[in-house]
Every structure is written in C-alpha cells, then in structure tokens.
Amino acid sequence: MARWRRGERSKPGTKPLRRPAETSVKRLTLSPPEGVPLHLDVAGLAARFGAQFVDFVITTVAMIAIILALLFANLVGGAAFMALATLLALIFGTPYYVVSELLMNGRTPGKKMLGLRVVSKDGSGLSTHQIVVRNLTKEVEVFLPVAFLLGGGEGSLWFDGFMLVWLLVVVAVPIRSKANQRIGDLIADTAVVNEPRPLLLPDVAEAVGRTARERFVFSTAQLELYGAYELQVLERLLRGGEEGRDGRERQKGLVRIGERIRAKIGYEETPPPAEEEAFLKSFYVAQRAFLEQKKLMGDARADKFHREAEPEPEPR
C-alpha cells in the first residue's frame, strides 16, 4: 500500500498525487486479552455532537411528558412543581447516560442511532468505573458551564467569560486528541468509535459457475479421500487467506494446492493455470455437497484420516 507524505511531488508529465480521503479518518488499534488486534475508526466530532443532541432531545421530551402528565392529573402544584422539575433534571442527567451505557454496552440511544460506541482504550471490557467517571466529568465539562451561561450563574462578566473560555478549552481538547477524546475520556481511558458493521463473506459455492461444475466432475471414490478439516483449509485459501497476500503468490498457491489434490485423488487432467481456481472451487463444491450428504446419513468425516472402525472378530 502506498504511503502518502506531505511535500511528495509527482514525476514530470504525470498528474499530481492526491491524498486519499480515507486517511483523514482517525484509527484506533485495540489489543484485547484474546491477542487479536482490533482496528476501529474513531468517531468524528460531528457524529458525537449529533448523538449528544439526540440524547438531549430524548431526555427533554421525557421530562416534559412526565411533568405534563402529573400536571393534568393534578398531582403536583406550586413549590412541588419546581422540586419535581429539579428531580427529573437530575434523573435524566448523568444517571441517564450511566445506566444507558451500562445496559447497552457503551451506547446510549443517541449513540446507537448514529452507530457509535464507547470502548476502553486498553482493549479490555468497558468497566462500570470508566462509564461513571466519563459521564460525571461531562457535567463539569459541558452541562454546568452551559447552565451558568444560560442564567444559572451569578451574572458576573468575569465569571461568564471564564465559563466561555472553559467551554472553548473543552471543545479544543478532542480536536487536538489523536482519538478525539474529551477530558472525561482521557481520565477514564475511553474513546468513542464507529461501531464496526459485520461483513458477511460471500459463499465460495455461489462463486462457481455452472460451466466449471460441469467440466470438472469428481467420483465418489475421489471425494472419499478428504474430510471437513481439509475442506475448511481449502475454503480459507479460496477466500484469499494464507496463500493470498498478493496476486502472484495466490496463483502459485492455487497451482500448488491443485497439484496436491489431483495427485491425491488421482485426477488425470491438468488444467491450465488460468483455470486452477475454477478447478479448486469445483472440487470444493463437490466435496462440500458430498460431506453434507454423508452427514445427513449419519457419517460425519472429520479429516482425511477418518476410517471406519473395523468390526472386532467374534470369539470362537
């Protein structure tokens, strides 16, 4: 893969190099205890703001609905109304985010709608401590300064100016952070990422054309020599696994595996290199259908060393 650097110029007579759009997306690599690294896209600031706005709308609508329902039922009034409003504001504040991320594995309804998730940067599972810390600090980072600026403070010009500067700092921190982490994320060692979407690999059997299946035909005796394990190895090869790091190496791997299979099953024809993949896919489809049929009949073959147990001789 080509690496793009600043200041790199194209050769004379060629078009200028352009930096791919994908490089603007920040990537986060996690190392979970299982040892398999995870490469995730860091959530953009616009997406995070959108998720926060959705959660704000949800909590506001829920608060208004509850208050109106109690007012129409004549259950509250006067001083009790202000106490109830304050209590609902507290409930739909930090507890809403903490409970949502605990129950939804790092997501709130807003994050779920926009495909975002909170993860632990050390690769381990997201802990309750991390969720509580990152959401408690959100009160100090955003909600309290905004409340003061909207009229909840002392009205001092210096104090309002300090709150405004504080909000600018809060906004600047995730912009400068490599993983778009706000202050609460830095303290809790968390990050917000785009939730990876599962990618279903195409079935190898569906990629085999009718012409190839009709040309390469295998007998039952030939298919008896391989089991499910060898079929899985062949499937990984055809999907571009161990032997498929580049085109030439993959083609050499296909030819090499094809020669081994033909020698093993006694297949007389040697297809040209261009048809090697079609041969292997046809063998895969035939072998898979054969093993599935054997399994339906109660005879599952684990590998090529599978043998029927010979009956013990009856005692004389």
MOCOR-V980902 format. One record per residue. N is the residue number from 0. RES is the residue in three letters. PSI is psi as a letter, one per 30 degrees, with the letter a starting at -180 (999 if undefined). OMEGA is omega in degrees with one decimal (none if undefined). NEAR is the number of other C-alpha atoms within 8 Angstrom. Layout:
((N/RES/PSI/OMEGA/NEAR) (N/RES/PSI/OMEGA/NEAR))
This chain:
((0/MET/k/-177.8/2) (1/ALA/k/176.8/3) (2/ARG/k/-178.4/4) (3/TRP/k/179.4/6) (4/ARG/l/176.5/5) (5/ARG/k/177.1/4) (6/GLY/f/-178.9/4) (7/GLU/k/-177.4/7) (8/ARG/l/178.6/6) (9/SER/l/178.8/8) (10/LYS/l/179.6/5) (11/PRO/k/178.3/4) (12/GLY/g/178.7/4) (13/THR/l/179.6/6) (14/LYS/k/179.0/5) (15/PRO/k/179.2/6) (16/LEU/k/177.8/7) (17/ARG/k/-179.9/4) (18/ARG/k/-179.5/6) (19/PRO/l/-178.8/6) (20/ALA/f/-175.4/6) (21/GLU/f/-175.6/5) (22/THR/f/179.0/7) (23/SER/f/179.1/6) (24/VAL/k/179.1/8) (25/LYS/k/-178.7/9) (26/ARG/k/178.9/9) (27/LEU/k/179.5/10) (28/THR/k/178.9/8) (29/LEU/k/177.7/11) (30/SER/i/-179.3/12) (31/PRO/l/-179.2/11) (32/PRO/f/-179.7/7) (33/GLU/f/177.0/5) (34/GLY/f/179.4/6) (35/VAL/j/-177.0/7) (36/PRO/k/178.0/8) (37/LEU/k/179.1/9) (38/HIS/j/-174.1/8) (39/LEU/k/175.7/12) (40/ASP/k/178.5/10) (41/VAL/k/-180.0/14) (42/ALA/k/177.5/11) (43/GLY/l/-178.4/7) (44/LEU/e/178.4/9) (45/ALA/e/178.5/6) (46/ALA/e/179.1/9) (47/ARG/e/176.7/11) (48/PHE/e/178.2/8) (49/GLY/e/178.3/10) (50/ALA/e/177.9/13) (51/GLN/e/179.2/10) (52/PHE/e/177.7/9) (53/VAL/e/178.4/10) (54/ASP/e/178.1/11) (55/PHE/e/178.5/8) (56/VAL/e/-179.5/8) (57/ILE/e/-178.3/8) (58/THR/e/-179.7/10) (59/THR/e/179.2/8) (60/VAL/e/179.1/8) (61/ALA/e/179.1/8) (62/MET/e/-178.7/12) (63/ILE/e/-179.5/8) (64/ALA/e/180.0/8) (65/ILE/e/-179.3/8) (66/ILE/e/179.9/10) (67/LEU/e/179.2/8) (68/ALA/e/179.4/8) (69/LEU/e/178.5/10) (70/LEU/e/179.3/10) (71/PHE/f/178.2/7) (72/ALA/g/-179.9/6) (73/ASN/h/179.4/7) (74/LEU/f/179.1/7) (75/VAL/l/177.2/8) (76/GLY/l/177.6/8) (77/GLY/b/-177.7/6) (78/ALA/e/-179.9/6) (79/ALA/f/-179.8/8) (80/PHE/e/179.9/9) (81/MET/e/178.1/8) (82/ALA/e/179.0/8) (83/LEU/e/179.3/9) (84/ALA/e/178.6/10) (85/THR/e/179.7/8) (86/LEU/e/179.3/8) (87/LEU/e/177.6/9) (88/ALA/e/177.4/9) (89/LEU/e/-178.8/9) (90/ILE/e/-178.2/9) (91/PHE/g/173.7/10) (92/GLY/c/-178.8/9) (93/THR/e/179.1/11) (94/PRO/e/179.0/9) (95/TYR/e/-177.8/9) (96/TYR/e/-179.5/10) (97/VAL/e/-178.4/11) (98/VAL/e/-179.8/8) (99/SER/e/-178.3/12) (100/GLU/f/175.6/12) (101/LEU/e/-176.1/11) (102/LEU/f/-175.2/7) (103/MET/g/174.1/8) (104/ASN/i/175.1/9) (105/GLY/g/-179.7/13) (106/ARG/k/166.2/14) (107/THR/l/175.8/11) (108/PRO/e/178.1/10) (109/GLY/e/177.9/13) (110/LYS/e/179.5/13) (111/LYS/e/-179.3/10) (112/MET/e/-178.5/8) (113/LEU/g/175.6/9) (114/GLY/h/-179.8/8) (115/LEU/l/179.3/14) (116/ARG/k/175.2/13) (117/VAL/k/178.7/12) (118/VAL/l/174.9/12) (119/SER/k/-175.0/11) (120/LYS/f/179.1/9) (121/ASP/g/176.7/8) (122/GLY/f/179.3/10) (123/SER/l/178.2/9) (124/GLY/l/-178.8/6) (125/LEU/k/-176.0/11) (126/SER/l/176.8/6) (127/THR/e/178.8/7) (128/HIS/e/-179.7/7) (129/GLN/e/-179.4/11) (130/ILE/e/-179.8/14) (131/VAL/e/-177.4/9) (132/VAL/e/-175.8/11) (133/ARG/f/-179.7/13) (134/ASN/e/173.7/12) (135/LEU/e/179.0/10) (136/THR/f/177.5/10) (137/LYS/e/176.6/10) (138/GLU/e/-178.7/10) (139/VAL/e/-177.1/9) (140/GLU/e/-168.1/13) (141/VAL/e/-166.8/10) (142/PHE/e/-179.6/9) (143/LEU/e/176.9/9) (144/PRO/e/178.7/13) (145/VAL/e/179.1/9) (146/ALA/e/177.6/10) (147/PHE/e/-178.8/12) (148/LEU/f/179.2/11) (149/LEU/g/174.3/7) (150/GLY/g/-178.9/8) (151/GLY/f/-177.5/7) (152/GLY/a/-176.2/10) (153/GLU/f/178.3/7) (154/GLY/g/179.9/7) (155/SER/k/179.8/7) (156/LEU/e/179.2/6) (157/TRP/e/-179.5/6) (158/PHE/e/177.9/9) (159/ASP/e/177.2/12) (160/GLY/e/177.4/8) (161/PHE/e/178.6/8) (162/MET/e/179.3/12) (163/LEU/e/177.3/10) (164/VAL/e/179.3/8) (165/TRP/e/178.6/10) (166/LEU/e/177.5/11) (167/LEU/e/177.1/8) (168/VAL/e/179.2/8) (169/VAL/e/178.6/12) (170/VAL/e/-176.6/9) (171/ALA/e/-177.2/8) (172/VAL/e/179.3/12) (173/PRO/f/177.7/14) (174/ILE/e/-178.9/8) (175/ARG/f/-177.3/7) (176/SER/k/179.2/9) (177/LYS/f/-179.0/7) (178/ALA/g/-179.8/10) (179/ASN/h/-178.9/15) (180/GLN/k/171.2/14) (181/ARG/a/-174.8/11) (182/ILE/e/179.4/11) (183/GLY/e/177.5/14) (184/ASP/e/178.7/11) (185/LEU/e/179.9/9) (186/ILE/e/-177.3/9) (187/ALA/f/-177.6/11) (188/ASP/h/178.3/10) (189/THR/l/176.4/14) (190/ALA/l/177.2/13) (191/VAL/k/-175.8/12) (192/VAL/l/171.0/12) (193/ASN/k/-177.1/11) (194/GLU/k/-178.9/8) (195/PRO/k/178.7/5) (196/ARG/k/-179.4/4) (197/PRO/k/179.5/4) (198/LEU/j/179.0/4) (199/LEU/k/179.0/4) (200/LEU/k/179.3/4) (201/PRO/k/178.5/6) (202/ASP/k/-179.4/6) (203/VAL/e/-177.8/11) (204/ALA/e/-178.9/8) (205/GLU/f/-177.9/7) (206/ALA/f/-178.0/8) (207/VAL/k/180.0/12) (208/GLY/l/-179.2/7) (209/ARG/e/-179.2/6) (210/THR/e/179.8/6) (211/ALA/e/-179.6/11) (212/ARG/e/179.9/10) (213/GLU/f/-178.1/7) (214/ARG/e/-177.0/6) (215/PHE/j/-177.9/9) (216/VAL/k/-175.8/7) (217/PHE/k/-179.6/8) (218/SER/l/178.7/6) (219/THR/e/179.6/6) (220/ALA/e/178.7/6) (221/GLN/e/-179.0/9) (222/LEU/f/179.5/12) (223/GLU/f/-171.0/7) (224/LEU/f/-177.1/9) (225/TYR/l/-179.5/10) (226/GLY/a/-175.1/13) (227/ALA/e/-178.1/10) (228/TYR/e/179.6/9) (229/GLU/e/177.9/10) (230/LEU/e/178.4/12) (231/GLN/e/177.3/8) (232/VAL/e/178.9/8) (233/LEU/e/179.4/9) (234/GLU/e/177.6/10) (235/ARG/e/178.2/10) (236/LEU/e/-177.7/12) (237/LEU/f/177.3/11) (238/ARG/f/-179.9/7) (239/GLY/h/-176.6/10) (240/GLY/c/-170.7/9) (241/GLU/e/-175.5/7) (242/GLU/f/-169.3/10) (243/GLY/h/-178.3/12) (244/ARG/e/170.1/9) (245/ASP/l/-173.5/6) (246/GLY/e/-176.8/7) (247/ARG/e/179.3/6) (248/GLU/e/179.0/10) (249/ARG/e/179.7/12) (250/GLN/e/177.0/10) (251/LYS/e/178.1/8) (252/GLY/e/178.1/10) (253/LEU/e/179.7/13) (254/VAL/e/-178.3/10) (255/ARG/e/178.9/8) (256/ILE/e/178.6/8) (257/GLY/e/177.6/11) (258/GLU/e/179.1/8) (259/ARG/e/-178.4/8) (260/ILE/e/-179.0/8) (261/ARG/e/178.0/10) (262/ALA/e/-178.3/8) (263/LYS/e/-175.0/8) (264/ILE/f/179.8/9) (265/GLY/h/178.9/7) (266/TYR/k/-169.6/8) (267/GLU/e/-175.2/5) (268/GLU/k/174.8/4) (269/THR/j/-178.2/5) (270/PRO/l/175.9/8) (271/PRO/l/-178.5/6) (272/PRO/e/-178.3/7) (273/ALA/f/-179.0/6) (274/GLU/g/-177.9/8) (275/GLU/e/-179.7/12) (276/GLU/e/177.5/9) (277/ALA/e/177.4/9) (278/PHE/e/-177.5/12) (279/LEU/e/178.1/11) (280/LYS/e/177.7/13) (281/SER/e/177.5/13) (282/PHE/e/178.5/10) (283/TYR/e/-178.7/12) (284/VAL/e/-179.2/11) (285/ALA/e/-179.9/10) (286/GLN/e/179.7/11) (287/ARG/e/178.5/9) (288/ALA/e/179.8/8) (289/PHE/e/-179.6/9) (290/LEU/e/177.4/12) (291/GLU/e/177.8/8) (292/GLN/e/177.6/8) (293/LYS/e/179.6/11) (294/LYS/e/177.2/10) (295/LEU/f/179.6/7) (296/MET/g/177.9/6) (297/GLY/g/-179.2/6) (298/ASP/j/180.0/7) (299/ALA/k/-178.7/7) (300/ARG/j/-177.5/11) (301/ALA/e/-178.4/8) (302/ASP/a/-176.4/10) (303/LYS/f/178.4/10) (304/PHE/g/179.5/4) (305/HIS/k/176.9/8) (306/ARG/k/174.9/4) (307/GLU/k/178.9/4) (308/ALA/k/-179.1/4) (309/GLU/k/-178.9/4) (310/PRO/k/179.1/4) (311/GLU/k/-179.7/4) (312/PRO/k/179.9/4) (313/GLU/k/179.3/4) (314/PRO/k/-179.9/3) (315/ARG/999/none/2))
